[in-house]
Amino acid sequence: MRLKLHWQIFIGMGLGILFAIISPANAQKIAPVGDIFMRLLKMIVVPLIMTSIITGVAGIGDSRSLGRLGAKTFAYYITTSVLAITIGLSLANLIQPGSGIHVPQDQAFDPSQLQSAGSVSDILIRIIPINPFSAAATGDILGVIFFSILFGFSITKLPEKYSATLLGFFQAAFQGMMVLTQSIIKLAPIGVFGLMSRAVSSMGTDLFAAVGWYMLTIATGLLFHFLVVLPLLFYVTTRRNPLDHYRAMLAVMAMAFSTSSSSATLPVNLDAVEKKAGVSNKVTSFVLPMGATINMDGTALYECAGVLFIAQALGIPLDFGQQLVVVITALLASIGAAGVPSAGLVMIFIVLEAVNITTPAAYVLVGVMLAVDRPLDMFRTVVNTTSDSVGAVVIAHSEGEDLNYPIMGAGNSTK
């Protein structure tokens, strides 16, 4: 009997960790296995996003349906991101993770080494690509999504003989990409083995104790959002058992945890939400690619709590108005995080600048956060991708689609 994909991935993760503990030197030597797998995933992201969004938007047909679907999607994204930020803000104020932290001066971090993402207005402008082919070549996902939405909408305005030809072409291209995607997904256990081996063998633990309360704050917030907020939102809107959905998404969660990349997890998410939740291609092809780029609940929570951690460690009190600025900036920064090198760190600097915390000591603390960020980043990605899949199901249900979870226990769902 062949094991299900999520069990294969979990076994690959476990073997990778064990191998790194037993032989850390050799673990580094097999790192290219993980790199190859990541490159294969990234190779298909842009064509998969373009074909899925174009077919999804063009297949919707009329502009009224498209506007309704878009409004529901953005309303969901903003709602879950604000809830995540509120959780991070509340926990940071309650736990005070930065109190009593000693800033290690030898761990200074130079922010000039990072590519700046610009202001919030720059992020909004960057959505519109000057050259869509250049955006696709450079991995500017926001630009690719924007162009794909407009092009898909334009197809709906063409005479039938032209729209049918173009829609048929992109539907065929999308099906071809899904076949390629499924072939690459089968390599996931091997790729995850290489990724986990390198991560465990190279991850330092010296600074973990120094920022333990910070890590606990972030982890608690992510866990609460993952186990309480998203399941509650799922149940209230669909009247279905959220355990059904979480079981169906186990392979997606495993992939997100091991790759720390929402974009790399997108192919698995598309496949699982369609086949295991019964959501139509019309909804998944519109909601999930956009969610992988702009719906970053875990990242938004991390940015908000991280800035408060830095302020507390430096003894800088932030009043209600300043914390409100942190909330708004973290929300917009998390939306613009995709497509920027070292996205989480770049966005942290944007939020810090919004409340004028730009001292060298603040950059030292960002460096310390970076040193212990790997496990938190893995968990953040699970939260991000789970929020995307929940959103797709919630929106599909609101559009009158019948959900179908062909897994054990689905019959016990609340109807």
C-alpha positions as CSV (number, residue, x, y, z in Angstrom):
1,M,0.0,0.0,0.0
2,R,1.5,3.3,-1.1
3,L,1.7,5.9,1.7
4,K,-0.1,9.2,1.2
5,L,2.0,12.2,0.1
6,H,1.8,14.0,3.4
7,W,3.2,10.9,5.3
8,Q,6.0,10.6,2.7
9,I,6.9,14.3,3.3
10,F,6.8,13.9,7.1
11,I,9.0,10.8,6.9
12,G,11.4,12.8,4.6
13,M,11.5,15.6,7.2
14,G,12.2,13.2,10.0
15,L,14.9,11.4,8.2
16,G,16.5,14.7,7.2
17,I,16.6,15.9,10.8
18,L,18.0,12.6,12.0
19,F,20.7,12.5,9.3
20,A,21.7,16.1,10.1
21,I,22.1,15.2,13.8
22,I,24.1,12.0,13.1
23,S,26.3,13.5,10.4
24,P,26.1,17.3,10.1
25,A,29.1,17.4,7.7
26,N,27.5,15.0,5.2
27,A,24.2,16.8,5.6
28,Q,25.7,19.9,4.0
29,K,27.0,17.8,1.1
30,I,23.4,16.7,0.2
31,A,22.1,20.2,0.4
32,P,21.9,20.4,-3.5
33,V,19.1,17.9,-3.4
34,G,16.9,20.4,-1.6
35,D,18.1,23.2,-3.9
36,I,17.2,21.3,-7.0
37,F,13.7,20.6,-5.6
38,M,13.2,24.3,-4.7
39,R,14.3,25.4,-8.2
40,L,11.9,22.9,-9.8
41,L,9.1,24.4,-7.7
42,K,10.0,28.0,-8.5
43,M,10.4,27.1,-12.1
44,I,6.6,26.4,-12.4
45,V,5.3,29.2,-10.2
46,V,5.1,32.0,-12.8
47,P,3.6,30.0,-15.7
48,L,1.2,28.3,-13.2
49,I,0.1,31.6,-11.8
50,M,-0.4,33.2,-15.2
51,T,-2.3,30.3,-16.7
52,S,-4.5,29.7,-13.6
53,I,-5.4,33.4,-13.1
54,I,-6.1,34.0,-16.8
55,T,-8.3,31.0,-17.1
56,G,-10.0,31.7,-13.8
57,V,-10.8,35.3,-14.6
58,A,-11.7,34.7,-18.2
59,G,-13.8,31.7,-17.2
60,I,-15.9,33.8,-14.7
61,G,-17.4,35.5,-17.7
62,D,-19.1,38.7,-16.7
63,S,-17.5,41.6,-14.9
64,R,-20.2,41.5,-12.2
65,S,-19.2,38.0,-11.1
66,L,-15.5,38.9,-11.2
67,G,-16.1,42.0,-9.1
68,R,-18.0,40.0,-6.5
69,L,-15.4,37.3,-6.3
70,G,-12.6,39.9,-6.0
71,A,-14.4,41.9,-3.3
72,K,-15.0,38.7,-1.3
73,T,-11.3,37.7,-1.7
74,F,-9.9,41.0,-0.6
75,A,-12.4,41.3,2.3
76,Y,-11.2,37.8,3.5
77,Y,-7.5,38.7,3.2
78,I,-7.9,42.0,5.1
79,T,-10.0,40.4,7.8
80,T,-7.6,37.6,8.6
81,S,-4.5,39.8,8.4
82,V,-6.0,42.3,10.8
83,L,-7.0,39.5,13.2
84,A,-3.4,38.1,13.0
85,I,-1.9,41.6,13.6
86,T,-4.2,42.1,16.6
87,I,-3.1,38.8,18.1
88,G,0.6,39.7,17.7
89,L,0.0,43.2,19.2
90,S,-2.0,41.8,22.1
91,L,0.6,39.1,23.0
92,A,3.5,41.5,22.6
93,N,1.9,43.9,25.1
94,L,0.9,41.1,27.5
95,I,4.1,39.0,27.5
96,Q,6.6,41.9,27.0
97,P,9.2,39.7,25.3
98,G,11.7,42.5,24.9
99,S,11.9,43.4,28.6
100,G,15.3,42.6,30.1
101,I,17.0,41.7,26.8
102,H,20.7,42.5,26.6
103,V,21.6,43.6,23.1
104,P,24.7,41.7,21.9
105,Q,26.8,44.4,20.1
106,D,28.8,41.8,18.3
107,Q,25.7,40.6,16.5
108,A,25.1,43.9,14.6
109,F,23.2,43.7,11.4
110,D,23.8,46.0,8.5
111,P,20.4,46.9,6.8
112,S,22.2,48.5,3.9
113,Q,23.0,45.0,2.6
114,L,19.3,44.4,1.9
115,Q,17.4,45.7,-1.1
116,S,15.0,48.3,0.1
117,A,11.3,47.8,-0.7
118,G,10.5,51.5,-0.6
119,S,7.5,53.2,0.9
120,V,4.0,51.9,1.1
121,S,3.1,54.0,-2.0
122,D,6.1,52.4,-3.8
123,I,4.7,49.0,-3.0
124,L,1.3,49.9,-4.5
125,I,2.9,51.4,-7.6
126,R,5.1,48.3,-8.0
127,I,2.0,46.2,-8.5
128,I,1.8,47.6,-12.1
129,P,4.6,46.1,-14.2
130,I,6.2,48.3,-16.9
131,N,6.9,45.1,-18.8
132,P,4.9,42.0,-18.0
133,F,7.5,39.7,-19.6
134,S,10.2,41.2,-17.5
135,A,8.0,40.8,-14.4
136,A,7.6,37.1,-15.3
137,A,11.4,36.7,-15.9
138,T,12.4,38.4,-12.6
139,G,9.8,36.7,-10.5
140,D,7.8,39.8,-9.7
141,I,4.7,37.9,-8.7
142,L,2.6,41.0,-7.9
143,G,3.2,42.3,-11.4
144,V,2.4,38.9,-12.9
145,I,-0.9,38.7,-11.0
146,F,-1.9,42.2,-12.0
147,F,-1.2,41.7,-15.7
148,S,-2.9,38.2,-15.6
149,I,-6.1,39.6,-14.0
150,L,-6.3,42.4,-16.6
151,F,-5.6,40.1,-19.5
152,G,-8.1,37.5,-18.3
153,F,-10.7,40.3,-18.0
154,S,-9.9,41.5,-21.5
155,I,-10.6,38.1,-22.9
156,T,-14.2,38.3,-21.6
157,K,-14.7,41.5,-23.7
158,L,-13.6,39.9,-27.0
159,P,-16.0,38.5,-29.6
160,E,-16.8,34.8,-28.9
161,K,-14.6,33.4,-31.7
162,Y,-11.5,35.1,-30.3
163,S,-12.3,34.6,-26.6
164,A,-13.0,30.9,-27.2
165,T,-9.7,30.5,-28.9
166,L,-7.7,32.3,-26.2
167,L,-9.5,30.7,-23.3
168,G,-9.1,27.2,-24.9
169,F,-5.3,27.9,-25.3
170,F,-4.8,29.0,-21.7
171,Q,-7.0,26.2,-20.3
172,A,-4.9,23.7,-22.2
173,A,-1.7,25.4,-20.9
174,F,-3.0,25.3,-17.4
175,Q,-3.8,21.5,-17.6
176,G,-0.3,21.0,-18.9
177,M,1.2,22.9,-16.0
178,M,-0.9,20.8,-13.6
179,V,0.5,17.6,-15.0
180,L,4.0,19.0,-14.7
181,T,3.2,20.2,-11.2
182,Q,2.0,16.8,-10.0
183,S,5.2,15.2,-11.4
184,I,7.4,17.6,-9.4
185,I,5.3,17.1,-6.3
186,K,6.1,13.4,-6.3
187,L,9.7,14.4,-5.6
188,A,8.7,16.3,-2.5
189,P,9.9,13.7,0.1
190,I,13.4,13.6,-1.4
191,G,13.6,17.4,-1.7
192,V,12.3,17.9,1.9
193,F,15.0,15.4,3.1
194,G,17.7,17.7,1.6
195,L,16.1,20.9,2.9
196,M,15.7,19.7,6.5
197,S,19.2,18.2,6.6
198,R,20.8,21.5,5.7
199,A,18.5,23.5,8.0
200,V,19.2,21.5,11.1
201,S,22.9,21.1,10.5
202,S,23.5,24.8,10.0
203,M,21.1,26.3,12.5
204,G,22.8,27.8,15.5
205,T,21.2,27.5,18.9
206,D,23.4,29.8,21.0
207,L,21.0,32.8,20.7
208,F,17.8,30.8,21.2
209,A,17.8,31.2,25.0
210,A,18.5,35.0,24.8
211,V,15.4,35.6,22.8
212,G,13.3,32.7,24.1
213,W,10.4,34.9,25.2
214,Y,10.3,36.6,21.7
215,M,10.1,33.2,20.1
216,L,7.4,32.1,22.5
217,T,5.4,35.2,21.8
218,I,5.5,34.7,18.0
219,A,4.9,30.9,18.2
220,T,1.9,31.4,20.6
221,G,0.4,34.0,18.3
222,L,0.8,31.8,15.2
223,L,-0.5,28.8,17.1
224,F,-3.6,30.7,18.2
225,H,-4.3,32.0,14.7
226,F,-3.8,28.5,13.3
227,L,-5.8,26.5,15.8
228,V,-8.5,29.0,16.9
229,V,-9.0,31.9,14.5
230,L,-8.9,30.1,11.2
231,P,-10.9,27.0,12.3
232,L,-13.5,29.3,13.9
233,L,-13.8,31.4,10.8
234,F,-14.1,28.3,8.7
235,Y,-16.8,26.8,10.8
236,V,-18.9,30.0,11.1
237,T,-18.9,30.6,7.4
238,T,-19.3,27.0,6.1
239,R,-20.8,25.1,9.0
240,R,-18.4,22.3,8.3
241,N,-15.9,20.6,10.6
242,P,-12.6,22.4,10.2
243,L,-10.8,19.1,11.0
244,D,-11.9,17.8,7.6
245,H,-10.1,20.7,5.9
246,Y,-7.0,20.4,8.0
247,R,-6.7,16.7,7.3
248,A,-7.1,17.3,3.6
249,M,-4.4,20.0,3.7
250,L,-1.8,17.9,5.6
251,A,0.5,17.6,2.5
252,V,0.2,21.4,1.9
253,M,1.2,22.1,5.5
254,A,4.1,19.7,5.3
255,M,5.3,21.3,2.1
256,A,4.9,24.8,3.6
257,F,6.8,23.9,6.7
258,S,9.7,22.4,4.9
259,T,10.1,24.9,2.1
260,S,9.2,28.1,4.1
261,S,7.8,29.5,0.8
262,S,4.2,30.3,0.1
263,S,5.0,30.5,-3.6
264,A,6.7,27.2,-3.7
265,T,3.8,25.6,-1.9
266,L,1.2,27.1,-4.3
267,P,1.2,24.2,-6.7
268,V,0.5,21.7,-3.9
269,N,-2.2,24.0,-2.5
270,L,-4.0,24.4,-5.9
271,D,-4.0,20.6,-6.3
272,A,-5.2,19.8,-2.8
273,V,-8.0,22.5,-2.6
274,E,-9.4,21.3,-5.9
275,K,-9.1,17.6,-5.5
276,K,-9.6,17.2,-1.7
277,A,-11.9,20.0,-0.9
278,G,-13.9,20.0,-4.1
279,V,-13.5,23.7,-4.8
280,S,-13.9,24.7,-8.4
281,N,-11.0,25.7,-10.6
282,K,-12.8,29.1,-11.1
283,V,-12.3,29.9,-7.4
284,T,-8.9,28.3,-6.7
285,S,-7.3,29.8,-9.8
286,F,-8.3,33.3,-8.7
287,V,-8.0,33.1,-4.9
288,L,-4.9,30.9,-4.2
289,P,-2.3,32.6,-6.5
290,M,-3.3,36.0,-5.1
291,G,-3.3,34.7,-1.6
292,A,0.2,33.2,-2.0
293,T,1.4,36.7,-2.8
294,I,-0.6,39.2,-0.6
295,N,-2.3,37.1,2.1
296,M,0.4,36.8,4.7
297,D,-1.2,36.4,8.1
298,G,1.8,34.9,9.8
299,T,4.1,37.5,8.3
300,A,1.9,40.4,9.4
301,L,1.7,38.9,13.0
302,Y,5.5,38.5,13.0
303,E,6.2,42.1,11.8
304,C,3.9,43.7,14.4
305,A,5.1,41.6,17.4
306,G,8.7,41.9,16.2
307,V,8.6,45.7,16.2
308,L,7.1,45.8,19.7
309,F,9.8,43.4,20.8
310,I,12.5,45.7,19.5
311,A,10.9,48.8,21.1
312,Q,10.6,47.0,24.5
313,A,14.2,45.8,24.3
314,L,15.4,49.3,23.6
315,G,13.2,50.8,26.3
316,I,11.1,52.8,23.8
317,P,7.5,53.2,24.9
318,L,5.0,53.1,22.1
319,D,1.6,54.8,22.8
320,F,-1.7,53.8,21.3
321,G,-1.3,56.0,18.3
322,Q,2.1,54.7,17.5
323,Q,0.9,51.1,17.9
324,L,-1.9,51.9,15.5
325,V,0.7,53.1,13.0
326,V,2.5,49.8,13.5
327,V,-0.8,47.9,12.8
328,I,-1.6,49.8,9.6
329,T,2.0,49.7,8.3
330,A,2.4,46.0,9.1
331,L,-0.8,45.2,7.2
332,L,0.3,47.1,4.1
333,A,3.9,45.8,4.4
334,S,2.8,42.2,4.6
335,I,0.8,42.7,1.4
336,G,3.9,44.0,-0.4
337,A,6.3,41.5,1.0
338,A,6.2,39.1,-2.0
339,G,8.9,39.5,-4.7
340,V,11.4,41.3,-2.4
341,P,14.7,39.6,-1.4
342,S,14.7,39.0,2.4
343,A,11.1,40.0,2.4
344,G,10.4,39.6,6.1
345,L,13.4,41.6,7.2
346,V,12.9,44.4,4.6
347,M,9.3,44.8,5.8
348,I,10.4,44.9,9.4
349,F,12.6,47.9,8.5
350,I,9.6,49.7,6.9
351,V,7.5,49.2,10.0
352,L,10.4,50.4,12.2
353,E,10.8,53.5,10.1
354,A,7.1,54.2,10.5
355,V,7.6,54.7,14.2
356,N,11.1,56.2,13.9
357,I,13.0,53.3,15.5
358,T,16.1,53.5,13.3
359,T,19.0,53.3,15.8
360,P,22.0,50.9,15.3
361,A,20.8,49.0,18.4
362,A,17.5,48.3,16.6
363,Y,19.4,46.8,13.7
364,V,21.4,44.6,16.2
365,L,18.1,43.2,17.4
366,V,17.0,42.5,13.9
367,G,20.1,40.5,13.4
368,V,19.4,38.5,16.5
369,M,15.8,37.9,15.3
370,L,17.3,36.7,11.9
371,A,19.5,34.3,13.7
372,V,16.6,32.5,15.3
373,D,14.0,33.0,12.6
374,R,14.3,29.8,10.7
375,P,11.8,27.7,12.7
376,L,9.5,30.6,13.1
377,D,9.6,31.3,9.4
378,M,8.6,27.6,8.7
379,F,5.6,27.9,11.0
380,R,4.7,31.4,9.5
381,T,4.5,29.8,6.1
382,V,2.2,27.1,7.3
383,V,-0.2,29.7,8.7
384,N,0.0,31.8,5.5
385,T,-0.8,28.8,3.2
386,T,-3.5,27.5,5.6
387,S,-5.2,30.9,5.6
388,D,-5.1,30.8,1.7
389,S,-6.8,27.4,1.5
390,V,-9.4,28.3,4.2
391,G,-10.1,31.4,2.2
392,A,-10.6,29.5,-1.0
393,V,-13.1,27.2,0.7
394,V,-15.0,30.0,2.4
395,I,-15.3,32.0,-0.8
396,A,-16.4,28.9,-2.8
397,H,-19.1,28.1,-0.2
398,S,-20.3,31.7,-0.4
399,E,-20.6,31.3,-4.2
400,G,-22.9,28.3,-3.7
401,E,-20.4,25.5,-4.4
402,D,-20.8,22.1,-2.7
403,L,-17.7,21.2,-0.7
404,N,-16.5,17.7,-0.9
405,Y,-13.8,16.2,1.4
406,P,-13.2,12.6,0.3
407,I,-11.3,11.6,3.4
408,M,-12.0,9.6,6.5
409,G,-14.2,11.5,8.9
410,A,-15.8,13.7,6.3
411,G,-19.2,12.1,7.0
412,N,-19.1,13.5,10.5
413,S,-19.0,17.1,9.3
414,T,-21.6,19.5,10.5
415,K,-23.9,20.4,7.6
